[in-house]
């Protein structure tokens, strides 16, 4: 595994940026990093624990972060990670690149939309109505968030809300259009 870490290029996706960014604030042990992501950032990014640990190992192999083992009382040893000067430099480069990058909104939910004509009009409408209910529930959930966060996390959540509002508007317009064009259903 170590040979693979050293021969492969350093990871440079948004998950890597997140881990480096979290370590610019303070040194953290792996559990703390994963707990913070799961509790606070789960609407901003999806990052599984195993993937996070794998990325931390690769970043350490490339000298972008370092680690030390700490003992706290009777608890098991914990590996505490810190960002290196090379990691700080790479974080700045990645942040500038990724913040400026335009991205296509390629969502997994686009695939079923592509094949909607394979259902009856009634089935399509029912599925889209259920999807709309889910989007509206998500927006209500977002409205309950009042977590203390950095300016950047607030901006990310604002973007997620705006994109979710746009999806709700698209769904509502699409449902209305399909309702107008759907054949009349006989009364039960």
N, CA, C and O of each residue as an XYZ file, in Angstrom:
752
protein
N       0.827     -1.200      0.000
C       0.000      0.000      0.000
C       0.863      1.253      0.000
O       0.559      2.207     -0.715
N       1.934      1.267      0.790
C       2.792      2.446      0.853
C       3.421      2.736     -0.498
O       3.556      3.900     -0.875
N       3.817      1.680     -1.248
C       4.379      1.888     -2.579
C       3.367      2.562     -3.480
O       3.709      3.472     -4.235
N       2.100      2.112     -3.402
C       1.040      2.711     -4.198
C       0.847      4.176     -3.828
O       0.642      5.017     -4.704
N       0.911      4.484     -2.545
C       0.740      5.861     -2.078
C       1.817      6.751     -2.670
O       1.531      7.863     -3.114
N       3.040      6.275     -2.680
C       4.153      7.101     -3.138
C       4.242      7.192     -4.653
O       4.784      8.170     -5.168
N       3.729      6.204     -5.389
C       3.823      6.248     -6.836
C       2.610      6.903     -7.481
O       2.705      7.364     -8.619
N       1.499      6.956     -6.807
C       0.320      7.603     -7.368
C       0.397      9.102     -7.092
O       1.002      9.525     -6.107
N      -0.219      9.905     -7.967
C      -0.206     11.355     -7.708
C      -1.023     11.671     -6.463
O      -1.913     10.906     -6.091
N      -0.726     12.785     -5.822
C      -1.514     13.136     -4.633
C      -2.969     13.386     -5.035
O      -3.231     13.952     -6.096
N      -3.902     12.972     -4.200
C      -5.316     13.209     -4.518
C      -5.595     14.710     -4.543
O      -5.000     15.475     -3.785
N      -6.516     15.122     -5.431
C      -6.784     16.562     -5.532
C      -8.254     16.886     -5.743
O      -8.586     17.879     -6.391
N      -9.131     16.060     -5.203
C     -10.552     16.336     -5.350
C     -11.080     17.116     -4.147
O     -10.316     17.496     -3.259
N     -12.394     17.351     -4.127
C     -12.983     18.163     -3.053
C     -12.866     17.491     -1.689
O     -12.840     18.177     -0.667
N     -12.797     16.170     -1.656
C     -12.644     15.477     -0.369
C     -11.260     15.769      0.216
O     -11.110     15.970      1.421
N     -10.272     15.788     -0.645
C      -8.910     16.118     -0.204
C      -8.853     17.558      0.285
O      -8.249     17.850      1.318
N      -9.480     18.449     -0.459
C      -9.531     19.851     -0.051
C     -10.181     19.972      1.318
O      -9.714     20.738      2.160
N     -11.247     19.228      1.548
C     -11.926     19.254      2.842
C     -10.989     18.817      3.964
O     -10.885     19.499      4.983
N     -10.310     17.692      3.786
C      -9.428     17.187      4.842
C      -8.288     18.162      5.112
O      -7.972     18.443      6.268
N      -7.671     18.679      4.051
C      -6.600     19.654      4.256
C      -7.147     20.911      4.936
O      -6.512     21.470      5.830
N      -8.328     21.346      4.504
C      -8.935     22.536      5.095
C      -9.222     22.376      6.578
O      -8.989     23.292      7.368
N      -9.733     21.197      6.955
C     -10.008     20.953      8.373
C      -8.717     20.966      9.191
O      -8.714     21.381     10.350
N      -7.633     20.515      8.587
C      -6.361     20.489      9.315
C      -5.655     21.840      9.316
O      -4.697     22.022     10.068
N      -6.098     22.791      8.499
C      -5.513     24.137      8.579
C      -5.986     24.845      9.838
O      -5.315     25.745     10.342
N      -7.138     24.438     10.341
C      -7.716     25.064     11.530
C      -7.027     24.565     12.792
O      -6.654     25.351     13.663
N      -6.862     23.237     12.881
C      -6.226     22.652     14.054
C      -5.861     21.211     13.771
O      -6.408     20.592     12.859
N      -4.935     20.675     14.553
C      -4.614     19.257     14.472
C      -5.830     18.473     14.935
O      -6.534     18.888     15.856
N      -6.072     17.339     14.291
C      -7.258     16.543     14.635
C      -6.937     15.062     14.504
O      -6.132     14.657     13.666
N      -7.581     14.260     15.348
C      -7.438     12.819     15.177
C      -8.534     12.337     14.231
O      -9.534     13.023     14.021
N      -8.330     11.150     13.665
C      -9.226     10.632     12.636
C     -10.680     10.577     13.046
O     -11.557     10.960     12.272
N     -10.948     10.105     14.254
C     -12.335     10.020     14.709
C     -12.968     11.411     14.757
O     -14.119     11.587     14.359
N     -12.223     12.384     15.239
C     -12.741     13.755     15.337
C     -13.076     14.308     13.950
O     -14.102     14.964     13.772
N     -12.213     14.043     12.973
C     -12.462     14.496     11.600
C     -13.754     13.872     11.075
O     -14.628     14.573     10.564
N     -13.865     12.558     11.203
C     -15.046     11.865     10.689
C     -16.315     12.283     11.419
O     -17.362     12.452     10.793
N     -16.234     12.450     12.718
C     -17.393     12.868     13.496
C     -17.855     14.259     13.061
O     -19.054     14.493     12.903
N     -16.916     15.176     12.869
C     -17.252     16.535     12.437
C     -17.938     16.517     11.069
O     -18.928     17.217     10.860
N     -17.413     15.720     10.146
C     -18.006     15.635      8.805
C     -19.416     15.072      8.894
O     -20.337     15.612      8.281
N     -19.597     13.994      9.648
C     -20.919     13.368      9.758
C     -21.937     14.269     10.445
O     -23.088     14.335     10.014
N     -21.533     14.965     11.504
C     -22.479     15.792     12.270
C     -22.749     17.132     11.611
O     -23.886     17.606     11.608
N     -21.714     17.747     11.054
C     -21.831     19.132     10.618
C     -21.902     19.304      9.104
O     -22.599     20.193      8.616
N     -21.200     18.477      8.369
C     -21.064     18.719      6.934
C     -21.768     17.685      6.058
O     -21.536     17.654      4.850
N     -22.612     16.849      6.628
C     -23.215     15.776      5.837
C     -24.111     16.277      4.712
O     -24.381     15.521      3.779
N     -24.582     17.518      4.761
C     -25.366     18.069      3.656
C     -24.481     18.760      2.629
O     -24.945     19.119      1.547
N     -23.220     18.944      2.961
C     -22.297     19.615      2.055
C     -21.498     18.599      1.246
O     -21.245     18.812      0.061
N     -21.099     17.497      1.876
C     -20.264     16.507      1.206
C     -20.516     15.131      1.803
O     -20.828     14.990      2.985
N     -20.376     14.138      0.964
C     -20.492     12.750      1.407
C     -19.089     12.157      1.431
O     -18.419     12.089      0.401
N     -18.655     11.735      2.599
C     -17.318     11.157      2.744
C     -17.386     10.043      3.778
O     -17.583     10.295      4.967
N     -17.223      8.826      3.319
C     -17.255      7.653      4.204
C     -15.990      7.611      5.046
O     -14.936      8.090      4.627
N     -16.102      7.032      6.239
C     -14.958      6.945      7.152
C     -13.777      6.242      6.509
O     -12.648      6.726      6.581
N     -14.033      5.098      5.878
C     -12.938      4.331      5.274
C     -12.223      5.150      4.204
O     -10.999      5.096      4.090
N     -12.982      5.904      3.428
C     -12.386      6.744      2.388
C     -11.566      7.860      3.014
O     -10.479      8.179      2.531
N     -12.077      8.456      4.086
C     -11.344      9.530      4.762
C     -10.004      9.011      5.283
O      -8.975      9.661      5.099
N     -10.010      7.857      5.926
C      -8.755      7.302      6.444
C      -7.791      6.958      5.304
O      -6.583      7.160      5.425
N      -8.325      6.441      4.208
C      -7.496      6.130      3.046
C      -6.863      7.405      2.484
O      -5.679      7.423      2.149
N      -7.657      8.460      2.386
C      -7.135      9.738      1.891
C      -6.092     10.314      2.849
O      -5.065     10.833      2.412
N      -6.352     10.225      4.144
C      -5.365     10.715      5.114
C      -4.033      9.979      4.946
O      -2.968     10.593      5.013
N      -4.097      8.676      4.729
C      -2.879      7.890      4.524
C      -2.142      8.333      3.260
O      -0.917      8.462      3.260
N      -2.891      8.562      2.191
C      -2.269      9.018      0.938
C      -1.668     10.411      1.103
O      -0.564     10.675      0.627
N      -2.391     11.298      1.775
C      -1.870     12.657      1.987
C      -0.592     12.615      2.820
O       0.348     13.368      2.568
N      -0.568     11.742      3.799
C       0.637     11.603      4.624
C       1.780     11.029      3.794
O       2.925     11.461      3.926
N       1.472     10.059      2.942
C       2.485      9.476      2.075
C       3.104     10.487      1.126
O       4.257     10.338      0.722
N       2.359     11.499      0.773
C       2.856     12.552     -0.116
C       3.432     13.741      0.645
O       3.834     14.730      0.032
N       3.478     13.657      1.961
C       4.072     14.719      2.755
C       3.203     15.951      2.919
O       3.693     17.002      3.333
N       1.919     15.838      2.600
C       1.026     16.989      2.738
C       0.484     17.108      4.156
O       0.112     18.196      4.596
N       0.442     15.995      4.866
C       0.092     15.996      6.285
C       1.062     15.077      7.012
O       1.725     14.242      6.398
N       1.134     15.240      8.301
C       1.923     14.354      9.147
C       1.030     13.849     10.258
O      -0.102     14.307     10.409
N       1.533     12.906     11.035
C       0.740     12.396     12.144
C       1.644     11.987     13.293
O       2.841     11.749     13.131
N       1.029     11.918     14.439
C       1.706     11.435     15.634
C       0.695     10.630     16.435
O      -0.513     10.847     16.329
N       1.192      9.713     17.225
C       0.316      8.896     18.055
C       0.281      9.508     19.444
O       1.318      9.813     20.032
N      -0.942      9.684     19.963
C      -1.114     10.237     21.312
C      -1.883      9.255     22.170
O      -2.773      8.549     21.696
N      -1.521      9.224     23.443
C      -2.211      8.395     24.431
C      -2.960      9.322     25.381
O      -2.380     10.268     25.914
N      -4.241      9.055     25.593
C      -5.052      9.851     26.516
C      -5.624      8.924     27.578
O      -6.605      8.220     27.335
N      -5.020      8.926     28.736
C      -5.513      8.096     29.842
C      -5.562      6.634     29.461
O      -4.603      6.088     28.915
N      -6.692      6.003     29.755
C      -6.870      4.579     29.476
C      -7.406      4.314     28.064
O      -7.587      3.162     27.671
N      -7.653      5.373     27.316
C      -8.169      5.216     25.954
C      -7.095      4.614     25.055
O      -5.903      4.714     25.343
N      -7.531      3.987     23.962
C      -6.546      3.483     22.999
C      -5.775      4.648     22.372
O      -6.255      5.781     22.351
N      -4.600      4.360     21.872
C      -3.810      5.379     21.180
C      -4.609      5.955     20.009
O      -5.377      5.252     19.352
N      -4.406      7.257     19.766
C      -5.061      7.906     18.634
C      -4.002      8.566     17.760
O      -3.030      9.144     18.247
N      -4.224      8.460     16.468
C      -3.336      9.124     15.508
C      -3.866     10.535     15.284
O      -5.008     10.718     14.862
N      -3.040     11.519     15.566
C      -3.423     12.920     15.407
C      -2.715     13.458     14.165
O      -1.498     13.336     14.027
N      -3.490     14.051     13.270
C      -2.968     14.547     12.002
C      -2.757     16.050     12.053
O      -3.502     16.772     12.716
N      -1.730     16.514     11.342
C      -1.470     17.949     11.199
C      -1.041     18.221      9.763
O      -0.489     17.349      9.092
N      -1.297     19.421      9.306
C      -0.932     19.789      7.941
C       0.522     20.266      7.928
O       0.971     20.942      8.853
N       1.239     19.911      6.885
C       2.639     20.318      6.737
C       2.695     21.605      5.910
O       1.690     21.997      5.317
N       3.851     22.264      5.863
C       3.975     23.432      4.978
C       3.654     23.093      3.519
O       3.035     23.896      2.821
N       4.069     21.915      3.058
C       3.731     21.505      1.684
C       2.221     21.333      1.544
O       1.648     21.656      0.503
N       1.581     20.825      2.592
C       0.135     20.663      2.579
C      -0.569     22.014      2.568
O      -1.582     22.186      1.889
N      -0.034     22.967      3.317
C      -0.612     24.329      3.319
C      -0.546     24.924      1.915
O      -1.512     25.515      1.434
N       0.607     24.762      1.264
C       0.772     25.301     -0.090
C      -0.186     24.610     -1.059
O      -0.835     25.269     -1.871
N      -0.273     23.289     -0.973
C      -1.164     22.542     -1.863
C      -2.619     22.896     -1.594
O      -3.413     22.998     -2.529
N      -2.978     23.084     -0.330
C      -4.343     23.491      0.016
C      -4.680     24.815     -0.663
O      -5.753     24.947     -1.251
N      -3.778     25.799     -0.591
C      -4.026     27.096     -1.228
C      -4.198     26.969     -2.734
O      -5.082     27.599     -3.313
N      -3.361     26.160     -3.371
C      -3.471     25.944     -4.823
C      -4.821     25.309     -5.169
O      -5.534     25.766     -6.062
N      -5.146     24.247     -4.437
C      -6.399     23.540     -4.709
C      -7.608     24.434     -4.464
O      -8.568     24.409     -5.234
N      -7.563     25.216     -3.405
C      -8.684     26.090     -3.081
C      -8.915     27.097     -4.200
O     -10.049     27.301     -4.632
N      -7.843     27.725     -4.669
C      -7.987     28.690     -5.765
C      -8.524     28.020     -7.026
O      -9.402     28.570     -7.691
N      -8.009     26.847     -7.360
C      -8.448     26.127     -8.562
C      -9.909     25.704     -8.453
O     -10.705     25.954     -9.357
N     -10.252     25.064     -7.345
C     -11.602     24.512     -7.226
C     -12.663     25.584     -7.033
O     -13.789     25.424     -7.503
N     -12.329     26.664     -6.358
C     -13.298     27.741     -6.161
C     -13.639     28.413     -7.491
O     -14.771     28.858     -7.683
N     -12.685     28.490     -8.402
C     -12.897     29.135     -9.694
C     -13.513     28.205    -10.735
O     -13.999     28.673    -11.764
N     -13.501     26.912    -10.488
C     -13.930     25.926    -11.483
C     -15.444     25.900    -11.641
O     -16.187     25.769    -10.668
N     -15.881     26.029    -12.892
C     -17.293     25.827    -13.220
C     -17.520     24.326    -13.249
O     -16.667     23.566    -13.708
N     -18.666     23.910    -12.759
C     -18.929     22.476    -12.722
C     -20.292     22.162    -13.316
O     -21.257     22.905    -13.131
N     -20.351     21.057    -14.027
C     -21.624     20.591    -14.558
C     -22.436     20.004    -13.408
O     -21.890     19.331    -12.535
N     -23.711     20.259    -13.414
C     -24.590     19.692    -12.388
C     -25.071     18.327    -12.879
O     -26.184     18.183    -13.385
N     -24.213     17.347    -12.717
C     -24.539     15.985    -13.130
C     -25.005     15.255    -11.877
O     -24.202     14.792    -11.067
N     -26.314     15.168    -11.742
C     -26.920     14.580    -10.556
C     -27.438     13.182    -10.871
O     -27.915     12.928    -11.976
N     -27.345     12.286     -9.909
C     -27.835     10.930    -10.123
C     -29.332     10.911    -10.414
O     -29.817     10.000    -11.084
N     -30.061     11.892     -9.927
C     -31.495     11.960    -10.167
C     -31.860     12.281    -11.606
O     -33.032     12.201    -11.974
N     -30.873     12.645    -12.437
C     -31.155     12.906    -13.849
C     -31.439     11.620    -14.614
O     -32.209     11.639    -15.574
N     -30.840     10.508    -14.212
C     -30.990      9.258    -14.960
C     -32.441      8.780    -14.984
O     -32.943      8.482    -16.068
N     -33.142      8.690    -13.854
C     -34.542      8.245    -13.947
C     -35.417      9.228    -14.731
O     -36.385      8.812    -15.367
N     -35.096     10.514    -14.696
C     -35.867     11.493    -15.460
C     -35.753     11.184    -16.957
O     -36.719     11.346    -17.703
N     -34.571     10.739    -17.387
C     -34.351     10.437    -18.804
C     -35.264      9.327    -19.314
O     -35.575      9.277    -20.504
N     -35.690      8.445    -18.428
C     -36.477      7.293    -18.846
C     -37.930      7.364    -18.381
O     -38.637      6.356    -18.395
N     -38.375      8.542    -17.971
C     -39.726      8.692    -17.424
C     -40.802      8.266    -18.413
O     -41.870      7.821    -17.992
N     -40.555      8.388    -19.715
C     -41.587      8.024    -20.695
C     -41.864      6.514    -20.732
O     -42.803      6.066    -21.390
N     -41.047      5.745    -20.029
C     -41.278      4.301    -19.965
C     -42.342      3.931    -18.931
O     -42.715      2.764    -18.816
N     -42.823      4.903    -18.192
C     -43.918      4.694    -17.246
C     -45.185      5.270    -17.853
O     -45.132      6.024    -18.826
N     -46.298      4.920    -17.288
C     -47.538      5.555    -17.733
C     -47.502      7.003    -17.251
O     -46.782      7.316    -16.303
N     -48.264      7.887    -17.886
C     -48.292      9.274    -17.409
C     -48.671      9.376    -15.936
O     -48.121     10.202    -15.208
N     -49.604      8.545    -15.496
C     -50.008      8.571    -14.085
C     -48.878      8.148    -13.164
O     -48.678      8.752    -12.110
N     -48.130      7.108    -13.553
C     -46.993      6.653    -12.738
C     -45.901      7.722    -12.682
O     -45.308      7.960    -11.630
N     -45.646      8.359    -13.815
C     -44.635      9.419    -13.856
C     -45.035     10.561    -12.937
O     -44.223     11.044    -12.148
N     -46.272     10.988    -13.037
C     -46.746     12.080    -12.184
C     -46.665     11.706    -10.709
O     -46.237     12.515     -9.886
N     -47.071     10.494    -10.375
C     -47.029     10.066     -8.972
C     -45.590     10.070     -8.453
O     -45.326     10.540     -7.346
N     -44.668      9.548     -9.252
C     -43.263      9.511     -8.831
C     -42.715     10.927     -8.663
O     -42.021     11.206     -7.685
N     -43.018     11.825     -9.604
C     -42.518     13.199     -9.508
C     -43.151     13.942     -8.333
O     -42.495     14.767     -7.697
N     -44.409     13.658     -8.042
C     -45.048     14.275     -6.870
C     -44.359     13.817     -5.573
O     -44.131     14.618     -4.667
N     -44.034     12.529     -5.498
C     -43.328     12.028     -4.318
C     -41.944     12.671     -4.214
O     -41.487     13.019     -3.126
N     -41.293     12.819     -5.357
C     -39.991     13.468     -5.353
C     -40.126     14.912     -4.874
O     -39.310     15.381     -4.081
N     -41.143     15.613     -5.345
C     -41.382     16.994     -4.922
C     -41.623     17.067     -3.416
O     -41.112     17.966     -2.748
N     -42.391     16.133     -2.884
C     -42.604     16.099     -1.433
C     -41.270     15.947     -0.696
O     -41.045     16.595      0.327
N     -40.395     15.099     -1.213
C     -39.085     14.905     -0.601
C     -38.237     16.157     -0.656
O     -37.559     16.491      0.315
N     -38.265     16.857     -1.788
C     -37.502     18.099     -1.930
C     -38.046     19.145     -0.963
O     -37.272     19.853     -0.319
N     -39.356     19.249     -0.856
C     -39.943     20.227      0.072
C     -39.603     19.883      1.518
O     -39.359     20.782      2.323
N     -39.584     18.598      1.857
C     -39.201     18.196      3.217
C     -37.736     18.559      3.473
O     -37.392     19.012      4.564
N     -36.881     18.363      2.483
C     -35.473     18.723      2.633
C     -35.327     20.231      2.851
O     -34.538     20.659      3.694
N     -36.078     21.032      2.103
C     -36.015     22.480      2.290
C     -36.488     22.881      3.683
O     -35.911     23.777      4.300
N     -37.527     22.228      4.178
C     -37.985     22.521      5.554
C     -36.887     22.167      6.555
O     -36.671     22.893      7.525
N     -36.199     21.061      6.320
C     -35.096     20.665      7.187
C     -33.986     21.713      7.153
O     -33.473     22.116      8.196
N     -33.622     22.148      5.954
C     -32.583     23.181      5.836
C     -32.978     24.454      6.580
O     -32.129     25.125      7.166
N     -34.265     24.782      6.555
C     -34.732     25.990      7.237
C     -34.573     25.903      8.754
O     -34.539     26.931      9.430
N     -34.477     24.694      9.294
C     -34.315     24.537     10.743
C     -32.859     24.702     11.170
O     -32.575     24.879     12.354
N     -31.942     24.645     10.217
C     -30.523     24.744     10.567
C     -30.180     26.160     10.988
O     -30.462     27.130     10.285
N     -29.575     26.244     12.132
C     -29.076     27.517     12.614
C     -27.793     27.233     13.387
O     -27.588     27.698     14.508
N     -26.937     26.447     12.733
C     -25.695     26.046     13.380
C     -24.671     27.164     13.308
O     -24.609     27.886     12.313
N     -23.878     27.312     14.337
C     -22.764     28.246     14.195
C     -21.794     27.640     13.186
O     -21.399     26.482     13.318
N     -21.419     28.407     12.198
C     -20.506     27.887     11.190
C     -19.657     29.018     10.640
O     -19.904     30.198     10.889
N     -18.666     28.620      9.897
C     -17.805     29.614      9.270
C     -18.562     30.277      8.127
O     -19.610     29.793      7.699
N     -18.029     31.370      7.648
C     -18.630     32.054      6.505
C     -18.690     31.102      5.320
O     -19.694     31.054      4.609
N     -17.620     30.345      5.106
C     -17.567     29.425      3.972
C     -18.607     28.329      4.050
O     -19.246     28.026      3.042
N     -18.801     27.723      5.212
C     -19.826     26.678      5.355
C     -21.202     27.304      5.142
O     -22.075     26.688      4.530
N     -21.396     28.509      5.637
C     -22.666     29.206      5.400
C     -22.913     29.437      3.919
O     -24.037     29.277      3.444
N     -21.867     29.815      3.180
C     -22.011     30.010      1.734
C     -22.339     28.686      1.039
O     -23.170     28.656      0.131
N     -21.701     27.604      1.454
C     -21.975     26.295      0.852
C     -23.421     25.897      1.100
O     -24.088     25.411      0.187
N     -23.923     26.093      2.326
C     -25.311     25.756      2.624
C     -26.273     26.662      1.851
O     -27.328     26.206      1.410
N     -25.922     27.929      1.684
C     -26.752     28.845      0.903
C     -26.856     28.354     -0.546
O     -27.928     28.401     -1.149
N     -25.732     27.882     -1.095
C     -25.731     27.357     -2.463
C     -26.593     26.103     -2.548
O     -27.372     25.952     -3.488
N     -26.463     25.213     -1.586
C     -27.257     23.983     -1.590
C     -28.748     24.326     -1.516
O     -29.559     23.725     -2.220
N     -29.103     25.280     -0.673
C     -30.514     25.696     -0.583
C     -31.002     26.258     -1.913
O     -32.098     25.923     -2.360
N     -30.192     27.116     -2.554
C     -30.591     27.723     -3.830
C     -30.778     26.648     -4.907
O     -31.739     26.703     -5.674
N     -29.881     25.689     -4.966
C     -30.008     24.618     -5.957
C     -31.219     23.736     -5.656
O     -31.887     23.259     -6.573
N     -31.498     23.521     -4.375
C     -32.660     22.717     -3.999
C     -33.948     23.472     -4.328
O     -34.923     22.861     -4.767
N     -33.966     24.787     -4.122
C     -35.128     25.602     -4.516
C     -35.330     25.522     -6.029
O     -36.462     25.402     -6.497
N     -34.244     25.587     -6.793
C     -34.347     25.490     -8.252
C     -34.908     24.133     -8.660
O     -35.704     24.052     -9.595
N     -34.503     23.067     -7.973
C     -35.036     21.735     -8.270
C     -36.523     21.676     -7.951
O     -37.299     21.089     -8.705
N     -36.926     22.286     -6.828
C     -38.351     22.313     -6.476
C     -39.150     23.054     -7.551
O     -40.224     22.606     -7.952
N     -38.623     24.182     -8.012
C     -39.323     24.946     -9.045
C     -39.434     24.140    -10.334
O     -40.484     24.142    -10.977
N     -38.366     23.455    -10.716
C     -38.397     22.628    -11.925
C     -39.441     21.522    -11.778
O     -40.232     21.282    -12.690
N     -39.437     20.858    -10.635
C     -40.406     19.788    -10.406
C     -41.844     20.310    -10.479
O     -42.691     19.693    -11.125
N     -42.121     21.424     -9.832
C     -43.478     21.982     -9.826
C     -43.916     22.338    -11.252
O     -45.042     22.037    -11.648
N     -43.032     22.974    -12.016
C     -43.369     23.327    -13.413
C     -43.574     22.074    -14.261
O     -44.496     22.014    -15.074
N     -42.723     21.087    -14.072
C     -42.813     19.859    -14.859
C     -44.084     19.100    -14.537
O     -44.758     18.607    -15.441
N     -44.418     19.002    -13.264
C     -45.656     18.322    -12.859
C     -46.865     19.042    -13.458
O     -47.771     18.400    -13.989
N     -46.880     20.368    -13.374
C     -48.013     21.137    -13.928
C     -48.118     20.899    -15.439
O     -49.221     20.714    -15.955
N     -47.006     20.902    -16.141
C     -47.016     20.677    -17.592
C     -47.517     19.268    -17.918
O     -48.328     19.086    -18.826
N     -47.034     18.285    -17.180
C     -47.458     16.904    -17.433
C     -48.928     16.701    -17.085
O     -49.631     15.945    -17.757
N     -49.395     17.377    -16.030
C     -50.818     17.281    -15.674
C     -51.689     17.838    -16.794
O     -52.739     17.274    -17.102
N     -51.263     18.939    -17.404
C     -52.035     19.533    -18.508
C     -52.059     18.628    -19.732
O     -53.058     18.592    -20.451
N     -50.989     17.904    -19.978
C     -50.915     17.080    -21.185
C     -51.329     15.629    -20.974
O     -51.470     14.877    -21.939
N     -51.525     15.226    -19.713
C     -51.890     13.838    -19.422
C     -53.339     13.587    -19.811
O     -54.195     14.453    -19.627
N     -53.616     12.395    -20.351
C     -55.015     12.080    -20.671
C     -55.855     12.053    -19.382
O     -55.374     11.672    -18.315
N     -57.089     12.457    -19.515
C     -57.991     12.475    -18.344
C     -58.171     11.069    -17.820
O     -58.385     10.133    -18.590
N     -58.086     10.920    -16.526
C     -58.256      9.610    -15.878
C     -59.733      9.444    -15.522
O     -60.365     10.366    -15.006
N     -60.280      8.244    -15.805
C     -61.678      8.030    -15.420
C     -61.825      8.032    -13.899
O     -60.930      7.591    -13.178
N     -62.951      8.529    -13.427
C     -63.217      8.578    -11.982
C     -63.364      7.147    -11.467
O     -63.925      6.302    -12.164
N     -62.872      6.859    -10.262
C     -62.993      5.504     -9.715
C     -64.400      5.156     -9.322
O     -64.652      4.048     -8.846
